[in-house]
Amino acid sequence: MSRPPLLDLASSWRLGPFLVDATMRGEAGPWLSARDIERRFDSFITSPESPASSDLIPLTLRLTTDWGDWPRDGEQVPSLEATPLAEARWRLRRTDLWGELDRPARTVTAAMAPQGPVMEECLRLLMWLELAAQGGVDGLIVHCGCAVHGGRAWCFPAASGTGKSTLIRLTPGELALSDEFVLLTRDDEGRWSAWPSPFWNWERQLAADVAPWRAYPLAGVALLAQSPETRWSPAHPLDVLVPFMEQVIAFNAFGQEAARTFELAAELVESLAGKVGWLHLRRGDDPYAPFET
């Protein structure tokens, strides 16, 4: 069996308020290649023409990919395990990942199987811990479809298989920010915004008319439910909080930090009173029509 091609990547990406310095060395595979990374992240690569980055939060990924046998110890670890070390550092372990997270240095150093989702999870974890640390940026990473309608972003949280990708794919004329994970941030005046995301479930590059460094004001949160008829059911923020929180990244391995995430989720749904609820959507219907009637 021939060896897989080598992976040798060094790049800087701007994701919302974060500047990510990423290096990846090792062996590529059918689930992670230079082309895969290019397809997802090229729109976010910083360049001399990019907006100034001096005010961004630096994050570092140092990843080594290995086509060898995983898991390393012969045991399946289906969900991320984080073992506390000294001074806000954790040892990370999963079936396809061995590494260490240094929170003060904002760095993940790891060996991983050559699979894209592992790299992306390391990155989302770094972003999430920074958002939860009250370090100057308040925000959430939400499992949702997100698109811009009338200049404002609608967030459609839903469990896998509910139809997020279908909604985003079949909605013509809209600016799609993601069909899988999106970053929401809050400014000093309590206003929430959504950012374009490289985290997609289906193979789509960021649309040419989406500015990757622009935040879009958040119009509302509509939890997605499949239905034989399309209708909008607004709800009290407290009734939405628990199902919304189920789609917000809050790694169970980091309980203390997750408490801050819950506080922010509560503040977000309360700030959108009247624009939070359930969107019962029949496949193929315009998801925005119920909000305009």
Phi and psi in degrees as GROMACS dihedral restraints (atoms count N, CA, C in turn):
[ dihedral_restraints ]
;  ai    aj    ak    al  type     phi  dphi    fc
    3     4     5     6     1   -72.1    20    10
    4     5     6     7     1   150.5    20    10
    6     7     8     9     1   -71.2    20    10
    7     8     9    10     1   146.7    20    10
    9    10    11    12     1   -69.2    20    10
   10    11    12    13     1   160.1    20    10
   12    13    14    15     1   -65.5    20    10
   13    14    15    16     1   158.1    20    10
   15    16    17    18     1   -81.8    20    10
   16    17    18    19     1   149.5    20    10
   18    19    20    21     1  -114.3    20    10
   19    20    21    22     1   124.6    20    10
   21    22    23    24     1  -140.6    20    10
   22    23    24    25     1    97.8    20    10
   24    25    26    27     1  -127.6    20    10
   25    26    27    28     1   135.7    20    10
   27    28    29    30     1  -142.0    20    10
   28    29    30    31     1   118.9    20    10
   30    31    32    33     1  -154.9    20    10
   31    32    33    34     1   161.7    20    10
   33    34    35    36     1  -123.0    20    10
   34    35    36    37     1   131.8    20    10
   36    37    38    39     1  -123.1    20    10
   37    38    39    40     1   144.0    20    10
   39    40    41    42     1  -105.4    20    10
   40    41    42    43     1   118.1    20    10
   42    43    44    45     1  -122.6    20    10
   43    44    45    46     1   100.7    20    10
   45    46    47    48     1    59.1    20    10
   46    47    48    49     1  -125.7    20    10
   48    49    50    51     1   -86.0    20    10
   49    50    51    52     1     9.1    20    10
   51    52    53    54     1  -109.0    20    10
   52    53    54    55     1   142.7    20    10
   54    55    56    57     1  -113.1    20    10
   55    56    57    58     1   113.2    20    10
   57    58    59    60     1  -102.0    20    10
   58    59    60    61     1   122.3    20    10
   60    61    62    63     1   -99.8    20    10
   61    62    63    64     1   111.5    20    10
   63    64    65    66     1  -117.0    20    10
   64    65    66    67     1   130.9    20    10
   66    67    68    69     1  -128.1    20    10
   67    68    69    70     1   137.9    20    10
   69    70    71    72     1  -141.9    20    10
   70    71    72    73     1   124.3    20    10
   72    73    74    75     1  -130.8    20    10
   73    74    75    76     1   147.5    20    10
   75    76    77    78     1   135.4    20    10
   76    77    78    79     1  -144.2    20    10
   78    79    80    81     1  -105.1    20    10
   79    80    81    82     1   134.6    20    10
   81    82    83    84     1   -80.8    20    10
   82    83    84    85     1   176.1    20    10
   84    85    86    87     1  -158.4    20    10
   85    86    87    88     1   179.4    20    10
   87    88    89    90     1   -66.3    20    10
   88    89    90    91     1   -15.6    20    10
   90    91    92    93     1  -109.8    20    10
   91    92    93    94     1     0.8    20    10
   93    94    95    96     1  -154.9    20    10
   94    95    96    97     1   115.9    20    10
   96    97    98    99     1  -141.4    20    10
   97    98    99   100     1   167.2    20    10
   99   100   101   102     1   -58.3    20    10
  100   101   102   103     1   -35.7    20    10
  102   103   104   105     1   -67.4    20    10
  103   104   105   106     1   -39.3    20    10
  105   106   107   108     1   -60.3    20    10
  106   107   108   109     1   -45.9    20    10
  108   109   110   111     1   -66.4    20    10
  109   110   111   112     1   -41.9    20    10
  111   112   113   114     1   -59.8    20    10
  112   113   114   115     1   -44.8    20    10
  114   115   116   117     1   -60.6    20    10
  115   116   117   118     1   -39.3    20    10
  117   118   119   120     1   -83.2    20    10
  118   119   120   121     1   -35.1    20    10
  120   121   122   123     1  -113.3    20    10
  121   122   123   124     1    -9.8    20    10
  123   124   125   126     1   -58.6    20    10
  124   125   126   127     1   -35.2    20    10
  126   127   128   129     1   -64.0    20    10
  127   128   129   130     1   -19.7    20    10
  129   130   131   132     1  -103.0    20    10
  130   131   132   133     1     1.4    20    10
  132   133   134   135     1   -66.9    20    10
  133   134   135   136     1   132.2    20    10
  135   136   137   138     1   -78.0    20    10
  136   137   138   139     1   151.6    20    10
  138   139   140   141     1  -151.4    20    10
  139   140   141   142     1   171.8    20    10
  141   142   143   144     1   -57.1    20    10
  142   143   144   145     1   -23.6    20    10
  144   145   146   147     1   -88.0    20    10
  145   146   147   148     1    -6.8    20    10
  147   148   149   150     1   -70.7    20    10
  148   149   150   151     1   157.4    20    10
  150   151   152   153     1   -58.6    20    10
  151   152   153   154     1   156.9    20    10
  153   154   155   156     1   -55.8    20    10
  154   155   156   157     1   139.8    20    10
  156   157   158   159     1  -110.6    20    10
  157   158   159   160     1     8.5    20    10
  159   160   161   162     1   -65.9    20    10
  160   161   162   163     1   -24.0    20    10
  162   163   164   165     1   -97.0    20    10
  163   164   165   166     1     6.6    20    10
  165   166   167   168     1   -86.8    20    10
  166   167   168   169     1   157.7    20    10
  168   169   170   171     1   -88.9    20    10
  169   170   171   172     1   121.0    20    10
  171   172   173   174     1   -79.5    20    10
  172   173   174   175     1   133.3    20    10
  174   175   176   177     1  -127.4    20    10
  175   176   177   178     1   146.9    20    10
  177   178   179   180     1  -128.1    20    10
  178   179   180   181     1   130.0    20    10
  180   181   182   183     1  -112.7    20    10
  181   182   183   184     1   124.7    20    10
  183   184   185   186     1  -125.4    20    10
  184   185   186   187     1   101.0    20    10
  186   187   188   189     1  -121.5    20    10
  187   188   189   190     1   138.2    20    10
  189   190   191   192     1  -115.8    20    10
  190   191   192   193     1   122.5    20    10
  192   193   194   195     1   -97.1    20    10
  193   194   195   196     1   144.2    20    10
  195   196   197   198     1  -140.8    20    10
  196   197   198   199     1   124.0    20    10
  198   199   200   201     1   -79.6    20    10
  199   200   201   202     1    -1.1    20    10
  201   202   203   204     1   -69.0    20    10
  202   203   204   205     1  -168.8    20    10
  204   205   206   207     1   -69.4    20    10
  205   206   207   208     1   129.5    20    10
  207   208   209   210     1  -127.0    20    10
  208   209   210   211     1   142.4    20    10
  210   211   212   213     1   -73.1    20    10
  211   212   213   214     1   156.4    20    10
  213   214   215   216     1   -65.7    20    10
  214   215   216   217     1   -38.3    20    10
  216   217   218   219     1   -98.2    20    10
  217   218   219   220     1     8.5    20    10
  219   220   221   222     1    81.0    20    10
  220   221   222   223     1     3.1    20    10
  222   223   224   225     1  -112.9    20    10
  223   224   225   226     1   138.6    20    10
  225   226   227   228     1   -78.1    20    10
  226   227   228   229     1   131.8    20    10
  228   229   230   231     1  -126.0    20    10
  229   230   231   232     1    85.8    20    10
  231   232   233   234     1   -66.7    20    10
  232   233   234   235     1   -29.5    20    10
  234   235   236   237     1  -118.3    20    10
  235   236   237   238     1   156.1    20    10
  237   238   239   240     1   -61.6    20    10
  238   239   240   241     1   128.7    20    10
  240   241   242   243     1  -109.2    20    10
  241   242   243   244     1   132.7    20    10
  243   244   245   246     1  -124.5    20    10
  244   245   246   247     1   114.6    20    10
  246   247   248   249     1   -98.5    20    10
  247   248   249   250     1   120.0    20    10
  249   250   251   252     1   -62.4    20    10
  250   251   252   253     1   137.3    20    10
  252   253   254   255     1  -116.2    20    10
  253   254   255   256     1  -169.9    20    10
  255   256   257   258     1   -73.6    20    10
  256   257   258   259     1   146.8    20    10
  258   259   260   261     1    54.4    20    10
  259   260   261   262     1    60.8    20    10
  261   262   263   264     1    57.9    20    10
  262   263   264   265     1    42.3    20    10
  264   265   266   267     1  -124.2    20    10
  265   266   267   268     1   147.8    20    10
  267   268   269   270     1  -134.0    20    10
  268   269   270   271     1   145.4    20    10
  270   271   272   273     1   -89.9    20    10
  271   272   273   274     1   125.9    20    10
  273   274   275   276     1  -100.3    20    10
  274   275   276   277     1   138.9    20    10
  276   277   278   279     1  -149.3    20    10
  277   278   279   280     1   132.7    20    10
  279   280   281   282     1  -151.4    20    10
  280   281   282   283     1   171.5    20    10
  282   283   284   285     1   -52.7    20    10
  283   284   285   286     1   -36.7    20    10
  285   286   287   288     1  -115.9    20    10
  286   287   288   289     1    22.5    20    10
  288   289   290   291     1  -153.9    20    10
  289   290   291   292     1   132.0    20    10
  291   292   293   294     1  -132.3    20    10
  292   293   294   295     1   127.8    20    10
  294   295   296   297     1  -175.6    20    10
  295   296   297   298     1  -165.7    20    10
  297   298   299   300     1  -141.9    20    10
  298   299   300   301     1   140.2    20    10
  300   301   302   303     1  -112.9    20    10
  301   302   303   304     1   126.2    20    10
  303   304   305   306     1  -111.5    20    10
  304   305   306   307     1   100.6    20    10
  306   307   308   309     1   -65.0    20    10
  307   308   309   310     1   -45.8    20    10
  309   310   311   312     1   -59.1    20    10
  310   311   312   313     1   -35.9    20    10
  312   313   314   315     1   -86.0    20    10
  313   314   315   316     1    -7.4    20    10
  315   316   317   318     1    54.8    20    10
  316   317   318   319     1    49.2    20    10
  318   319   320   321     1  -135.7    20    10
  319   320   321   322     1   138.3    20    10
  321   322   323   324     1  -114.1    20    10
  322   323   324   325     1   127.0    20    10
  324   325   326   327     1  -120.4    20    10
  325   326   327   328     1   120.7    20    10
  327   328   329   330     1  -154.0    20    10
  328   329   330   331     1   155.3    20    10
  330   331   332   333     1  -101.6    20    10
  331   332   333   334     1   139.0    20    10
  333   334   335   336     1  -147.3    20    10
  334   335   336   337     1   154.5    20    10
  336   337   338   339     1   -66.5    20    10
  337   338   339   340     1   149.1    20    10
  339   340   341   342     1   -75.6    20    10
  340   341   342   343     1    72.3    20    10
  342   343   344   345     1  -132.2    20    10
  343   344   345   346     1   129.1    20    10
  345   346   347   348     1   -53.8    20    10
  346   347   348   349     1   -46.6    20    10
  348   349   350   351     1   -57.7    20    10
  349   350   351   352     1   -28.6    20    10
  351   352   353   354     1   -68.2    20    10
  352   353   354   355     1   -46.1    20    10
  354   355   356   357     1   -58.8    20    10
  355   356   357   358     1   -44.7    20    10
  357   358   359   360     1   -67.6    20    10
  358   359   360   361     1   -35.0    20    10
  360   361   362   363     1   -66.7    20    10
  361   362   363   364     1   -39.5    20    10
  363   364   365   366     1   -58.4    20    10
  364   365   366   367     1   -43.1    20    10
  366   367   368   369     1   -67.1    20    10
  367   368   369   370     1   -45.2    20    10
  369   370   371   372     1   -63.0    20    10
  370   371   372   373     1   -36.3    20    10
  372   373   374   375     1   -63.3    20    10
  373   374   375   376     1   -44.6    20    10
  375   376   377   378     1   -60.4    20    10
  376   377   378   379     1   -45.6    20    10
  378   379   380   381     1   -61.7    20    10
  379   380   381   382     1   -44.7    20    10
  381   382   383   384     1   -63.8    20    10
  382   383   384   385     1   -44.3    20    10
  384   385   386   387     1   -62.7    20    10
  385   386   387   388     1   -35.8    20    10
  387   388   389   390     1   -68.3    20    10
  388   389   390   391     1   -40.3    20    10
  390   391   392   393     1   -65.0    20    10
  391   392   393   394     1   -34.5    20    10
  393   394   395   396     1   -81.9    20    10
  394   395   396   397     1    -8.2    20    10
  396   397   398   399     1   -91.4    20    10
  397   398   399   400     1     3.3    20    10
  399   400   401   402     1    53.2    20    10
  400   401   402   403     1    45.0    20    10
  402   403   404   405     1   -97.5    20    10
  403   404   405   406     1    22.4    20    10
  405   406   407   408     1   115.1    20    10
  406   407   408   409     1   -16.5    20    10
  408   409   410   411     1  -127.1    20    10
  409   410   411   412     1   124.8    20    10
  411   412   413   414     1   -97.9    20    10
  412   413   414   415     1   133.5    20    10
  414   415   416   417     1  -175.5    20    10
  415   416   417   418     1   173.5    20    10
  417   418   419   420     1  -136.5    20    10
  418   419   420   421     1   151.8    20    10
  420   421   422   423     1  -112.3    20    10
  421   422   423   424     1   120.9    20    10
  423   424   425   426     1  -117.9    20    10
  424   425   426   427     1   136.0    20    10
  426   427   428   429     1   -79.2    20    10
  427   428   429   430     1   101.8    20    10
  429   430   431   432     1  -164.8    20    10
  430   431   432   433     1   164.6    20    10
  432   433   434   435     1   -90.4    20    10
  433   434   435   436     1   147.6    20    10
  435   436   437   438     1  -147.2    20    10
  436   437   438   439     1   129.8    20    10
  438   439   440   441     1  -145.0    20    10
  439   440   441   442     1   156.5    20    10
  441   442   443   444     1   -98.1    20    10
  442   443   444   445     1   129.0    20    10
  444   445   446   447     1  -131.2    20    10
  445   446   447   448     1   121.0    20    10
  447   448   449   450     1    63.3    20    10
  448   449   450   451     1    32.6    20    10
  450   451   452   453     1    85.1    20    10
  451   452   453   454     1    -2.7    20    10
  453   454   455   456     1  -126.9    20    10
  454   455   456   457     1   151.2    20    10
  456   457   458   459     1   -94.8    20    10
  457   458   459   460     1   135.9    20    10
  459   460   461   462     1  -108.5    20    10
  460   461   462   463     1   133.7    20    10
  462   463   464   465     1  -105.4    20    10
  463   464   465   466     1   125.4    20    10
  465   466   467   468     1  -116.3    20    10
  466   467   468   469     1    79.8    20    10
  468   469   470   471     1   -69.6    20    10
  469   470   471   472     1   145.2    20    10
  471   472   473   474     1  -170.5    20    10
  472   473   474   475     1   153.0    20    10
  474   475   476   477     1   -67.7    20    10
  475   476   477   478     1   159.9    20    10
  477   478   479   480     1   -58.6    20    10
  478   479   480   481     1   138.0    20    10
  480   481   482   483     1    88.9    20    10
  481   482   483   484     1    -1.4    20    10
  483   484   485   486     1   -81.2    20    10
  484   485   486   487     1   -25.5    20    10
  486   487   488   489     1   127.1    20    10
  487   488   489   490     1    18.6    20    10
  489   490   491   492     1   -60.3    20    10
  490   491   492   493     1   -49.1    20    10
  492   493   494   495     1   -63.9    20    10
  493   494   495   496     1   -39.2    20    10
  495   496   497   498     1   -63.5    20    10
  496   497   498   499     1   -43.0    20    10
  498   499   500   501     1   -59.7    20    10
  499   500   501   502     1   -48.5    20    10
  501   502   503   504     1   -68.0    20    10
  502   503   504   505     1   -39.8    20    10
  504   505   506   507     1   -69.2    20    10
  505   506   507   508     1   -36.2    20    10
  507   508   509   510     1   -99.4    20    10
  508   509   510   511     1    10.0    20    10
  510   511   512   513     1   -98.8    20    10
  511   512   513   514     1   102.5    20    10
  513   514   515   516     1   -76.4    20    10
  514   515   516   517     1   151.6    20    10
  516   517   518   519     1    76.3    20    10
  517   518   519   520     1     8.0    20    10
  519   520   521   522     1  -108.7    20    10
  520   521   522   523     1   160.3    20    10
  522   523   524   525     1   -93.1    20    10
  523   524   525   526     1   109.2    20    10
  525   526   527   528     1   -86.9    20    10
  526   527   528   529     1   126.9    20    10
  528   529   530   531     1   -95.5    20    10
  529   530   531   532     1   -32.7    20    10
  531   532   533   534     1  -176.1    20    10
  532   533   534   535     1   157.7    20    10
  534   535   536   537     1  -115.8    20    10
  535   536   537   538     1    10.7    20    10
  537   538   539   540     1  -136.6    20    10
  538   539   540   541     1   -58.0    20    10
  540   541   542   543     1  -137.8    20    10
  541   542   543   544     1   140.8    20    10
  543   544   545   546     1  -137.9    20    10
  544   545   546   547     1   150.3    20    10
  546   547   548   549     1   -97.1    20    10
  547   548   549   550     1   125.6    20    10
  549   550   551   552     1  -114.0    20    10
  550   551   552   553     1   131.7    20    10
  552   553   554   555     1  -127.6    20    10
  553   554   555   556     1   155.3    20    10
  555   556   557   558     1  -115.8    20    10
  556   557   558   559     1   134.2    20    10
  558   559   560   561     1   -88.7    20    10
  559   560   561   562     1  -178.1    20    10
  561   562   563   564     1   -65.5    20    10
  562   563   564   565     1   -19.2    20    10
  564   565   566   567     1   -97.5    20    10
  565   566   567   568     1     9.4    20    10
  567   568   569   570     1    82.9    20    10
  568   569   570   571     1    11.9    20    10
  570   571   572   573     1   -91.9    20    10
  571   572   573   574     1   135.7    20    10
  573   574   575   576     1  -100.8    20    10
  574   575   576   577     1   146.4    20    10
  576   577   578   579     1  -137.0    20    10
  577   578   579   580     1   157.3    20    10
  579   580   581   582     1  -114.2    20    10
  580   581   582   583     1   143.3    20    10
  582   583   584   585     1  -112.0    20    10
  583   584   585   586     1   146.1    20    10
  585   586   587   588     1   -56.7    20    10
  586   587   588   589     1   147.4    20    10
  588   589   590   591     1  -130.7    20    10
  589   590   591   592     1   144.4    20    10
  591   592   593   594     1   -86.0    20    10
  592   593   594   595     1    -1.7    20    10
  594   595   596   597     1   -90.9    20    10
  595   596   597   598     1    98.1    20    10
  597   598   599   600     1  -121.9    20    10
  598   599   600   601     1   149.7    20    10
  600   601   602   603     1   -86.9    20    10
  601   602   603   604     1   -38.4    20    10
  603   604   605   606     1  -109.6    20    10
  604   605   606   607     1   162.5    20    10
  606   607   608   609     1   -77.0    20    10
  607   608   609   610     1    94.3    20    10
  609   610   611   612     1  -144.0    20    10
  610   611   612   613     1   133.4    20    10
  612   613   614   615     1   -82.6    20    10
  613   614   615   616     1   158.2    20    10
  615   616   617   618     1   -58.5    20    10
  616   617   618   619     1   133.0    20    10
  618   619   620   621     1   -59.6    20    10
  619   620   621   622     1   146.5    20    10
  621   622   623   624     1   -62.1    20    10
  622   623   624   625     1   -26.6    20    10
  624   625   626   627     1   -92.9    20    10
  625   626   627   628     1     9.7    20    10
  627   628   629   630     1  -100.9    20    10
  628   629   630   631     1   124.2    20    10
  630   631   632   633     1   -82.0    20    10
  631   632   633   634     1   114.4    20    10
  633   634   635   636     1   -65.0    20    10
  634   635   636   637     1   -19.2    20    10
  636   637   638   639     1  -105.3    20    10
  637   638   639   640     1    16.2    20    10
  639   640   641   642     1  -108.1    20    10
  640   641   642   643     1   134.1    20    10
  642   643   644   645     1   -93.4    20    10
  643   644   645   646     1   140.6    20    10
  645   646   647   648     1  -109.3    20    10
  646   647   648   649     1   130.3    20    10
  648   649   650   651     1   -55.5    20    10
  649   650   651   652     1   138.8    20    10
  651   652   653   654     1   -83.5    20    10
  652   653   654   655     1   122.1    20    10
  654   655   656   657     1   -84.6    20    10
  655   656   657   658     1   -41.0    20    10
  657   658   659   660     1  -177.3    20    10
  658   659   660   661     1   172.3    20    10
  660   661   662   663     1  -122.1    20    10
  661   662   663   664     1   119.6    20    10
  663   664   665   666     1  -122.0    20    10
  664   665   666   667     1   104.0    20    10
  666   667   668   669     1   -66.8    20    10
  667   668   669   670     1   131.8    20    10
  669   670   671   672     1   -90.4    20    10
  670   671   672   673     1   133.8    20    10
  672   673   674   675     1  -139.0    20    10
  673   674   675   676     1   133.5    20    10
  675   676   677   678     1   -69.9    20    10
  676   677   678   679     1   144.3    20    10
  678   679   680   681     1  -158.0    20    10
  679   680   681   682     1   153.8    20    10
  681   682   683   684     1   -74.7    20    10
  682   683   684   685     1   -11.0    20    10
  684   685   686   687     1  -139.2    20    10
  685   686   687   688     1   151.0    20    10
  687   688   689   690     1   -96.4    20    10
  688   689   690   691     1   124.5    20    10
  690   691   692   693     1  -158.1    20    10
  691   692   693   694     1   156.7    20    10
  693   694   695   696     1  -108.5    20    10
  694   695   696   697     1   127.7    20    10
  696   697   698   699     1  -119.1    20    10
  697   698   699   700     1    92.4    20    10
  699   700   701   702     1   -63.5    20    10
  700   701   702   703     1   152.0    20    10
  702   703   704   705     1  -140.6    20    10
  703   704   705   706     1   161.6    20    10
  705   706   707   708     1   -66.8    20    10
  706   707   708   709     1   140.3    20    10
  708   709   710   711     1   -52.7    20    10
  709   710   711   712     1   -37.0    20    10
  711   712   713   714     1   -66.8    20    10
  712   713   714   715     1   -29.8    20    10
  714   715   716   717     1   -74.0    20    10
  715   716   717   718     1   -23.0    20    10
  717   718   719   720     1   -90.1    20    10
  718   719   720   721     1   -22.9    20    10
  720   721   722   723     1   -56.9    20    10
  721   722   723   724     1   -49.2    20    10
  723   724   725   726     1   -65.0    20    10
  724   725   726   727     1   -50.9    20    10
  726   727   728   729     1   -64.7    20    10
  727   728   729   730     1   -31.1    20    10
  729   730   731   732     1   -66.7    20    10
  730   731   732   733     1   -44.4    20    10
  732   733   734   735     1   -62.0    20    10
  733   734   735   736     1   -29.4    20    10
  735   736   737   738     1   -63.2    20    10
  736   737   738   739     1   -20.3    20    10
  738   739   740   741     1  -106.8    20    10
  739   740   741   742     1     7.5    20    10
  741   742   743   744     1   -98.3    20    10
  742   743   744   745     1   134.4    20    10
  744   745   746   747     1   -63.9    20    10
  745   746   747   748     1   120.3    20    10
  747   748   749   750     1  -150.0    20    10
  748   749   750   751     1    86.8    20    10
  750   751   752   753     1   -58.1    20    10
  751   752   753   754     1   125.6    20    10
  753   754   755   756     1   -62.1    20    10
  754   755   756   757     1   -22.7    20    10
  756   757   758   759     1   -73.7    20    10
  757   758   759   760     1    -8.2    20    10
  759   760   761   762     1  -127.0    20    10
  760   761   762   763     1    68.1    20    10
  762   763   764   765     1   -59.8    20    10
  763   764   765   766     1   -44.1    20    10
  765   766   767   768     1   -63.9    20    10
  766   767   768   769     1   -41.9    20    10
  768   769   770   771     1   -69.2    20    10
  769   770   771   772     1   -31.0    20    10
  771   772   773   774     1   -65.5    20    10
  772   773   774   775     1   -24.9    20    10
  774   775   776   777     1   -61.0    20    10
  775   776   777   778     1   -39.1    20    10
  777   778   779   780     1   -65.4    20    10
  778   779   780   781     1   -37.4    20    10
  780   781   782   783     1   -62.1    20    10
  781   782   783   784     1   -41.2    20    10
  783   784   785   786     1   -62.8    20    10
  784   785   786   787     1   -41.0    20    10
  786   787   788   789     1   -60.2    20    10
  787   788   789   790     1   -44.3    20    10
  789   790   791   792     1   -66.6    20    10
  790   791   792   793     1   -39.0    20    10
  792   793   794   795     1   -61.2    20    10
  793   794   795   796     1   -41.5    20    10
  795   796   797   798     1   -63.8    20    10
  796   797   798   799     1   -41.9    20    10
  798   799   800   801     1   -65.8    20    10
  799   800   801   802     1   -35.9    20    10
  801   802   803   804     1   -65.3    20    10
  802   803   804   805     1   -51.4    20    10
  804   805   806   807     1   -66.1    20    10
  805   806   807   808     1   -33.1    20    10
  807   808   809   810     1   -67.9    20    10
  808   809   810   811     1   -36.1    20    10
  810   811   812   813     1   -69.5    20    10
  811   812   813   814     1   -19.4    20    10
  813   814   815   816     1  -105.4    20    10
  814   815   816   817     1    25.2    20    10
  816   817   818   819     1   -50.6    20    10
  817   818   819   820     1   129.1    20    10
  819   820   821   822     1    93.1    20    10
  820   821   822   823     1   -16.9    20    10
  822   823   824   825     1  -122.9    20    10
  823   824   825   826     1    27.8    20    10
  825   826   827   828     1  -127.1    20    10
  826   827   828   829     1   145.3    20    10
  828   829   830   831     1   164.5    20    10
  829   830   831   832     1  -155.2    20    10
  831   832   833   834     1  -113.6    20    10
  832   833   834   835     1   134.0    20    10
  834   835   836   837     1  -102.4    20    10
  835   836   837   838     1   108.5    20    10
  837   838   839   840     1   -86.6    20    10
  838   839   840   841     1   115.0    20    10
  840   841   842   843     1  -124.3    20    10
  841   842   843   844     1   126.8    20    10
  843   844   845   846     1   -87.6    20    10
  844   845   846   847     1   133.2    20    10
  846   847   848   849     1   -55.1    20    10
  847   848   849   850     1   131.5    20    10
  849   850   851   852     1    96.2    20    10
  850   851   852   853     1   -16.9    20    10
  852   853   854   855     1   -77.1    20    10
  853   854   855   856     1   158.4    20    10
  855   856   857   858     1   -72.9    20    10
  856   857   858   859     1   115.5    20    10
  858   859   860   861     1   -71.3    20    10
  859   860   861   862     1   -15.4    20    10
  861   862   863   864     1   -93.5    20    10
  862   863   864   865     1   -14.8    20    10
  864   865   866   867     1   -57.1    20    10
  865   866   867   868     1   -42.0    20    10
  867   868   869   870     1   -63.0    20    10
  868   869   870   871     1   -26.3    20    10
  870   871   872   873     1   -77.0    20    10
  871   872   873   874     1   -15.9    20    10
  873   874   875   876     1  -103.2    20    10
  874   875   876   877     1     1.2    20    10
